[in-house]
Amino acid sequence: MSFQKRGLLGFVAAGVVTGFLACGPVTEPVPPGVKADGPLQKAAEQGLDGAVDVWEVYYIQGSKVGYGHTTERKVQEDGQLFLESTAFNYLALKRFGQKITQTLRLETIELPTGDLVRFRSELSQGPVPVVTEGQLVGNRLIITTTTAGKAVESELPWQGSSQGFFATEQSLRKNPMQPGEVRQLQVLIPIFNQTVKVTLKAADYESTEVLGQHQELLRIESSADLSGVAPMKTVNWTNREGLTLKSFVPSIGQTSYRVSKTVALTPDHAETTFDLGDFSIVRIEGEFPLPHDTQEVVYRVRLRDEDPSRIFSTCLSQSIESIDDRTARIVVKAVGPESPKSLESDHATRTSPEDLQPNSLIQSDDARVVEMAFSIRPQNQDPWHVACRLEKLVRDKMQAQDFSQAFATAAEVAESLQGDCTEHAVLLAALCRAREIPARVAMGLVYYPQGRGFAYHMWNEVWMEDRWVPLDATLGRGGIGAAHLKLGDSNLHGAEAYAAFLPVFHVLGRLSIEIEQMR
């Protein structure tokens, strides 16, 4: 039921993206017992013509989970000189005992001055990849996102100071930082398709362990100001040439090392102990009987180093009271279309055209989706009654709960009828939209009895006259109780659809939950 597949973006991919913010090509650290590709490799990594060809390896809590390959070279198009940068990242993890994989391909074409011309990203974590292409036109970045044949176009305002995916490592390589220096860049973040301010603060040189060897490296703390959440932080260690040998994402314990191709591609034969599903569960003390029958639950939530009231959503079903700068009391109520509305001016009570339109992830105009949506013809055509019938339809039709599959779109789910909570949610959203009922997905946590705690989860909200009302197709109960804690919501429209999952990444490994009372 937990949502770690698109959460793979909020969790691992966000960590890899963080690495792009502050990692640069480096010389080759080789662990003892592994044969290197050759002597120092510096000529291959940064050749005489300025070409770059480097590899890195990713670990989470001591388990090898993937590798990356980055290249940079000068190319000519129609007689004009450009800089082409590419990256390929592969991740393989266990999730509740089953293997999940994700690949991410990136490409940018820039002028020699560093000005972005165009980009392309391809994220594969389901049957069909999500391809995003961007072209700079004047002061606008025109972005097209395509999945399963559905293309959606959007645009992003572009400032002259903004730079592409690889701007941070290019900056460090061209102009190595010095102890005490602070540097700021405006960088385009892949997948989330936002330009963000990246702040680099250099501390001092320190003895740093790099795959069994100790080196004197400059510690640089990186902070990326992503929209809607607290800054994403990374620690990086560079040598005196400005080349990053090691990066660390504290919130999830992800470490990246720059290595040789041999080291990066050598399989880790040791049994992987890290399990993404188990890691993400927020366990509680005591019992939580019949969680989905509850009408009201009062939670005390604590978030390491931050006020949870800034992260969790305030909406019709959920109110938040800040207790101190790290603790909040959250009251969750079971609500329906008839529930008193107390948040007249809150943004969460509004709808938009995108909540009803098809997009590249919620293809409500797909033939199979439309056929399924109209396979039920209840006598009662009240929108809430129809939405509840569709919720039960999804619950009954879905055949398997497959934790090994990555995130699929609504059109793919309508064909396969397999998946877990993310697949249930996108399919129900598409079915509701096909029946002219505005719908979106909600992200947060739900009580997970098998883990005796809360797991990250995706469900739905449908628009009923003047309010958003929750449904959960993994349950099919015609609404939900008070066992869901909401972090955010999204209609999954446009190039920034994935940014909606950032609050999930933000609280992973930093959250504790206590139940104070329930009824």
C-alpha positions in Angstrom: 0.0 0.0 0.0 2.9 2.3 0.6 3.9 4.7 -2.2 7.6 4.3 -2.6 7.5 4.1 -6.4 6.9 7.7 -7.2 8.4 8.1 -3.8 11.5 6.7 -5.5 11.6 10.1 -7.1 11.1 11.9 -3.8 13.6 9.6 -2.1 16.4 8.3 -4.3 16.1 10.4 -7.4 15.9 13.5 -5.4 19.1 12.4 -3.7 20.7 11.8 -7.1 19.5 15.2 -8.3 21.1 16.6 -5.2 24.3 15.1 -6.3 24.0 16.9 -9.6 23.9 20.2 -7.8 27.3 19.9 -6.3 29.3 17.1 -7.8 32.1 17.4 -10.3 34.4 15.1 -12.2 37.2 13.8 -10.0 40.3 11.7 -10.1 39.9 8.0 -9.4 39.7 6.6 -5.9 39.9 2.8 -6.1 39.1 0.6 -3.1 41.7 -2.0 -2.1 41.4 -5.3 -4.1 39.8 -3.8 -7.2 41.8 -3.4 -10.3 41.7 0.1 -11.8 41.1 0.8 -15.4 44.5 2.4 -15.8 46.9 4.8 -14.1 45.4 8.1 -12.8 42.6 8.3 -15.4 42.8 12.1 -15.3 43.5 12.3 -19.1 40.3 10.3 -19.7 38.2 12.3 -17.2 39.3 15.7 -18.5 41.2 15.4 -21.8 43.3 17.9 -23.7 40.2 19.0 -25.6 38.3 19.7 -22.3 36.2 16.5 -22.6 34.9 14.9 -19.4 34.1 11.2 -18.9 33.5 10.2 -15.3 31.8 7.5 -13.3 30.4 7.4 -9.7 28.8 4.8 -7.4 25.9 5.2 -5.0 25.5 3.7 -1.5 22.6 3.9 1.0 23.4 2.9 4.5 26.3 0.7 3.3 24.5 -1.0 0.5 25.5 -0.4 -3.1 22.4 0.8 -4.9 23.6 2.1 -8.3 26.0 4.0 -10.4 26.2 7.1 -12.7 28.1 8.1 -15.8 28.7 11.7 -16.9 30.2 13.0 -20.1 30.9 16.5 -21.4 32.3 17.4 -24.9 32.4 20.1 -27.5 30.2 19.6 -30.5 29.3 21.5 -33.6 25.9 22.0 -35.1 25.6 24.0 -38.4 29.0 25.3 -37.9 28.4 26.6 -34.4 30.2 25.4 -31.3 28.2 24.0 -28.4 28.9 22.1 -25.1 27.1 18.8 -24.8 26.7 17.3 -21.3 25.1 13.9 -20.6 24.4 11.8 -17.6 23.1 8.3 -17.0 22.1 7.1 -13.6 21.0 3.6 -12.6 19.4 2.7 -9.3 18.4 -0.8 -8.0 16.8 -1.2 -4.6 14.8 -3.6 -2.5 11.3 -2.6 -1.5 9.5 -4.8 0.9 11.8 -7.6 -0.3 11.2 -7.0 -4.1 13.7 -5.4 -6.5 12.8 -2.0 -8.1 14.9 -0.2 -10.6 15.1 3.3 -12.1 17.1 4.9 -14.8 17.5 8.6 -15.5 19.1 10.0 -18.7 20.0 13.7 -19.0 21.3 15.8 -21.8 21.9 19.6 -22.1 23.2 21.6 -25.1 24.7 24.9 -24.1 26.7 27.7 -25.6 30.4 27.9 -24.7 29.4 30.7 -22.3 27.3 28.3 -20.3 23.9 29.6 -21.6 21.4 26.8 -22.0 20.0 26.1 -25.4 18.0 23.0 -24.9 17.7 19.9 -22.6 16.2 16.4 -22.5 15.5 14.1 -19.7 14.2 10.5 -19.7 13.0 8.9 -16.5 12.2 5.1 -16.6 10.5 3.8 -13.6 7.5 2.1 -15.2 6.6 0.4 -18.5 6.9 3.6 -20.5 9.5 6.3 -19.8 8.7 9.9 -19.0 10.5 12.1 -21.6 10.8 15.9 -21.0 12.3 18.2 -23.6 13.0 21.9 -23.1 13.9 24.6 -25.6 14.9 28.2 -24.6 12.9 30.8 -26.6 13.8 34.3 -25.5 13.2 34.5 -21.8 11.0 31.4 -21.7 11.9 27.8 -21.4 9.3 25.8 -23.4 8.9 22.4 -21.8 7.2 19.3 -23.4 6.5 16.2 -21.2 5.5 13.0 -23.0 4.4 9.7 -21.6 2.5 6.9 -23.4 1.9 9.1 -26.3 0.4 12.0 -24.3 2.3 15.2 -24.6 1.8 18.3 -22.4 3.4 21.6 -23.0 4.2 24.2 -20.4 6.7 27.1 -20.0 9.0 28.3 -17.3 10.2 31.9 -17.0 14.0 32.0 -17.6 16.3 34.5 -16.1 19.6 35.4 -17.8 21.5 34.2 -14.7 19.9 30.7 -14.8 22.0 27.8 -15.9 21.5 24.1 -16.9 21.6 20.8 -15.0 25.4 20.6 -14.7 26.0 24.2 -13.7 27.3 23.5 -10.2 29.9 20.9 -11.1 31.0 23.1 -14.0 31.4 26.1 -11.7 33.5 24.1 -9.2 35.7 22.7 -11.8 36.4 26.0 -13.5 36.8 28.0 -10.3 37.6 25.8 -7.3 36.2 27.1 -4.0 38.4 28.3 -1.1 37.8 27.8 2.6 35.2 30.2 3.9 33.9 31.1 0.5 30.2 31.3 -0.3 28.9 30.9 -3.8 25.3 31.1 -5.2 24.0 29.8 -8.5 20.6 29.6 -10.3 20.3 26.0 -11.5 17.7 24.1 -13.5 16.8 20.9 -11.6 16.0 17.9 -13.7 12.7 15.9 -13.2 11.2 18.7 -11.0 11.8 21.3 -13.8 12.4 24.2 -11.5 15.1 26.8 -11.4 16.4 27.0 -7.9 19.0 29.0 -5.9 21.9 26.7 -4.9 24.1 28.0 -2.1 27.5 26.5 -1.6 29.4 27.2 1.6 33.0 26.0 1.9 34.2 25.2 5.4 37.8 23.9 5.6 39.9 21.0 4.5 39.4 17.9 6.7 40.5 14.3 6.7 37.8 12.5 4.8 37.2 8.7 4.3 36.8 7.9 0.6 36.2 4.1 0.0 38.8 3.1 2.6 41.3 5.8 1.9 41.7 9.1 3.9 42.3 12.3 2.0 42.4 16.0 2.9 39.3 17.4 1.2 37.4 20.7 1.3 34.0 20.3 3.0 31.3 22.2 1.1 27.7 22.3 2.3 25.1 22.7 -0.5 21.6 24.0 0.0 19.0 24.0 -2.8 15.9 26.2 -2.3 13.2 24.0 -3.9 9.7 25.5 -4.1 7.3 24.7 -1.3 9.7 22.8 1.0 12.7 23.5 3.2 16.1 23.5 1.4 17.5 20.2 0.2 20.9 19.8 1.8 24.0 17.9 0.7 27.5 17.7 2.0 30.3 17.5 -0.6 34.1 17.0 -0.4 36.3 18.4 -3.1 40.1 18.3 -3.8 42.2 21.4 -4.5 41.3 21.2 -8.2 37.6 21.6 -7.3 36.7 18.0 -8.2 34.2 16.3 -5.9 35.3 12.9 -4.5 32.4 12.3 -2.2 28.9 13.6 -1.6 26.4 12.8 1.2 22.6 13.4 1.5 22.1 13.4 5.3 18.3 12.9 5.3 18.5 9.4 3.6 22.1 8.4 4.3 23.0 8.3 0.6 26.7 8.6 -0.3 28.1 9.0 -3.8 31.8 8.4 -4.7 33.6 9.2 -8.0 35.3 6.0 -9.2 36.5 4.2 -12.3 34.2 2.5 -14.8 35.3 -0.9 -13.5 34.4 0.0 -9.9 31.1 1.6 -10.9 30.0 -1.4 -13.0 31.3 -4.2 -10.7 28.3 -6.0 -9.1 28.1 -6.0 -5.3 27.9 -9.7 -4.5 27.2 -9.0 -0.8 23.6 -9.4 0.3 21.9 -6.0 0.1 20.5 -5.2 3.6 18.9 -1.8 2.8 15.1 -2.1 2.1 13.4 1.1 0.9 10.0 0.0 2.2 11.2 -1.0 5.6 13.4 2.1 5.9 10.5 4.5 5.3 8.0 3.2 7.9 7.4 5.6 10.8 6.8 3.2 13.6 4.6 4.0 16.6 4.3 2.7 20.1 1.2 0.7 21.0 -1.7 -0.5 19.0 -3.9 1.3 16.5 -7.0 -0.9 16.2 -9.4 -0.4 13.3 -7.6 2.6 12.0 -9.9 3.2 9.0 -13.0 3.2 11.2 -11.8 6.1 13.2 -13.7 9.4 13.0 -11.1 11.6 14.7 -7.4 11.1 15.7 -5.1 13.5 17.4 -1.4 13.0 16.5 1.7 14.5 18.0 4.2 14.8 15.1 7.9 15.7 15.6 10.2 16.5 12.7 14.0 16.7 13.2 15.3 20.2 12.8 12.1 21.7 11.5 8.5 22.7 12.4 6.1 20.1 11.0 3.4 22.7 10.6 5.4 24.1 7.7 5.3 20.7 5.9 2.0 19.0 6.6 -1.1 20.2 4.8 -4.0 22.1 6.3 -7.3 21.1 4.6 -10.9 20.1 5.3 -9.8 16.8 7.0 -6.7 18.0 8.7 -5.8 20.9 11.1 -2.4 21.7 12.5 -1.2 23.4 15.7 2.4 24.2 16.2 3.7 23.3 19.6 7.3 24.3 19.2 9.8 24.6 16.4 10.0 20.8 16.0 6.6 19.6 17.1 3.0 19.9 16.0 -0.3 18.6 17.0 -2.3 17.3 13.9 -6.1 16.6 14.2 -7.4 14.4 11.4 -11.1 13.9 10.9 -13.1 11.6 8.6 -14.9 14.0 6.2 -17.4 13.7 3.4 -19.4 16.1 1.1 -21.7 17.0 3.9 -19.0 17.8 6.4 -19.0 21.5 7.7 -16.5 23.5 5.7 -14.3 25.6 8.0 -11.6 26.8 5.6 -13.4 29.2 3.3 -10.3 31.1 2.2 -7.8 28.3 2.1 -6.1 27.5 -1.2 -6.8 23.8 -0.7 -10.5 24.4 -1.2 -10.1 25.7 -4.8 -10.1 23.8 -8.1 -8.5 24.5 -11.4 -9.1 23.5 -15.0 -6.1 21.1 -14.8 -8.0 19.1 -12.1 -10.3 18.0 -14.9 -8.0 17.8 -17.9 -6.1 14.8 -19.2 -2.3 15.0 -18.9 0.8 12.8 -19.5 0.3 10.9 -16.3 -3.5 10.9 -15.9 -4.8 10.1 -19.4 -8.5 10.5 -18.8 -9.1 10.5 -22.5 -7.5 7.1 -23.1 -9.9 4.7 -24.7 -9.5 2.0 -22.0 -9.9 4.6 -19.3 -13.1 6.0 -20.8 -14.5 2.5 -21.3 -13.9 1.6 -17.7 -15.2 4.9 -16.4 -18.6 4.4 -18.2 -18.8 0.7 -17.4 -20.7 1.7 -14.3 -24.1 3.3 -14.8 -25.6 3.9 -11.4 -29.2 5.1 -11.2 -28.0 7.7 -8.8 -25.9 10.1 -10.9 -24.9 12.3 -7.9 -21.1 13.0 -8.4 -20.2 11.7 -5.0 -22.1 8.5 -5.5 -20.4 8.0 -8.9 -17.0 8.7 -7.4 -17.5 6.2 -4.7 -18.6 3.6 -7.3 -15.5 4.3 -9.3 -13.4 4.0 -6.1 -14.8 0.5 -5.5 -14.4 -0.4 -9.2 -10.7 0.3 -9.0 -10.5 -1.7 -5.8 -12.2 -4.7 -7.3 -10.4 -4.5 -10.7 -6.8 -4.2 -9.6 -5.4 -7.8 -9.6 -2.0 -7.5 -7.8 0.0 -5.5 -5.4 3.4 -5.4 -7.1 6.1 -3.7 -5.1 8.7 -4.4 -7.7 7.0 -2.3 -10.4 7.9 1.3 -10.7 5.3 4.0 -11.2 2.9 3.6 -14.1 0.5 6.0 -15.8 -3.3 5.8 -15.7 -3.4 4.4 -19.3 -0.9 1.7 -18.5 -2.8 0.7 -15.3 -6.1 0.6 -17.2 -4.4 -2.0 -19.4 -2.4 -4.0 -16.9 -4.7 -3.6 -13.8 -1.7 -4.1 -11.6 0.2 -2.1 -9.1 -0.1 -0.6 -5.6 -1.3 2.7 -4.2 0.2 5.0 -6.9 -1.4 3.0 -9.6 -4.8 2.9 -7.8 -4.6 6.7 -7.4 -3.7 7.7 -10.9 -6.3 5.3 -12.3 -9.1 6.6 -10.0 -8.2 10.2 -10.9 -8.4 9.4 -14.6 -11.8 7.6 -14.2 -13.3 10.5 -12.2 -12.1 13.1 -14.8 -13.5 11.0 -17.6 -16.9 11.3 -15.8 -16.4 15.1 -15.5 -15.5 14.9 -11.8 -12.4 17.0 -10.9 -9.8 14.8 -9.2 -6.2 14.9 -8.0 -3.8 12.8 -6.0 -2.8 13.3 -2.4 0.5 12.3 -0.8 1.3 11.5 2.8 1.2 8.6 5.2 -1.2 5.9 6.1 -1.2 3.5 9.0 0.4 0.2 7.8 -0.5 -2.6 10.2 2.1 -5.0 8.9 4.8 -2.5 9.8 3.2 -1.3 13.0 3.6 2.2 11.8 2.9 4.7 9.1 4.0 4.2 5.5 4.2 6.7 2.7 1.1 6.5 0.6 -0.9 8.1 -2.3 -4.7 8.4 -2.4 -7.2 10.7 -4.1 -9.3 13.8 -3.5 -12.4 14.6 -5.6 -14.1 18.0 -5.9 -17.6 18.1 -4.5 -19.3 21.5 -5.1 -17.1 23.6 -2.8 -14.5 21.2 -1.3 -12.0 18.5 -1.8 -13.1 15.1 -0.3 -10.7 12.2 0.1 -11.1 8.7 -1.4 -8.7 5.7 -1.3 -9.1 3.1 -4.0 -6.8 0.7 -2.1 -9.5 0.5 0.5 -12.7 1.1 -1.6 -14.7 2.1 1.5 -16.4 5.2 0.0 -14.1 7.6 1.8 -11.4 7.4 4.5 -11.2 7.5 8.2 -8.6 9.4 10.2 -5.6 7.2 9.6 -4.2 9.3 6.7 -1.8 12.1 7.3 -1.6 14.5 4.3 1.6 16.2 3.2 0.5 17.5 -0.2 -1.6 17.2 -3.3 -1.2 17.5 -7.1 -3.1 17.3 -10.3 0.1 15.9 -11.9 -0.1 18.5 -14.7 2.8 19.8 -16.7 6.5 19.7 -16.3 6.5 20.3 -12.6 4.3 17.4 -11.7 7.0 15.6 -9.8 7.7 18.6 -7.6 4.6 17.7 -5.7 6.5 14.8 -4.2 9.2 16.8 -2.6 7.5 17.1 0.8 7.7 13.3 1.1 11.4 13.3 0.4 11.8 16.1 2.9 10.5 14.2 5.9 11.9 10.7 5.2 14.0 9.5 8.0 13.3 12.6 10.1 9.7 12.0 11.3 8.2 10.6 14.5 4.5 10.1 15.2 2.6 9.6 18.4 -1.2 9.0 18.8 -2.5 11.1 21.6 -6.2 10.2 21.3 -8.7 8.6 18.9 -12.4 8.0 18.6 
